[in-house]
Amino acid sequence: MLLDAGAQIVGIWRLRATRGEQRLDQPTVSLLTIADGVVVDLEMFHHDTNELRAFLDGSAAGARPAPA
């Protein structure tokens, strides 16, 4: 859902992602600021930042280089 607030647009949506057996599904709100027809700022507000961080930490684990 998108709500027009003049120079800003509010987006209400679900963030869904999977990685193997790991799943993420949570409501998210985005606040976009528009200037001259271009997005100049984007803020995202997640329902559960701890759940999101745990998912991202697990997703990034394979991409981290081995310690030297």
Stockholm file with secondary structure:
# STOCKHOLM 1.0

chainA/1-68         MLLDAGAQIVGIWRLRATRGEQRLDQPTVSLLTIADGVVVDLEMFHHDTNELRAFLDGSAAGARPAPA
#=GR chainA/1-68 SS CEEEETTEEEEEEEEEEEETTEEEEEEEEEEEEEETTEEEEEEEEESCHHHHHHHHHHHHGGGSCCCC
#=GC SS_cons        CEEEETTEEEEEEEEEEEETTEEEEEEEEEEEEEETTEEEEEEEEESCHHHHHHHHHHHHGGGSCCCC
//
